[in-house]
Amino acid sequence: MPIYEFDCTDCGEEFEKLVRMSAIDDVTCPNCGGKQVKKKLSIFASSSGSSSSSASSSASSASCSTGGG
């Protein structure tokens, strides 16, 4: 189950919750119990494109020296 970040529109609380995709509409705020919550775009999801490009560039620049004998 993925962890999602939410904002409560009733009280303004920001929170994270482990939730299944099928139950995402049933999330309630742990602070006020409100059901008016919005799923936020997580930082991990929004930066995944840049991290994969930097990982591939660092992997291509790394060399493995076995001493070749």
Secondary structure by P-SEA (a helix, b strand, c coil): cbbbbbbbccccccccccccccccccccccccccccccccccccccaaaaaaaaaaaaaaabbbbcccc
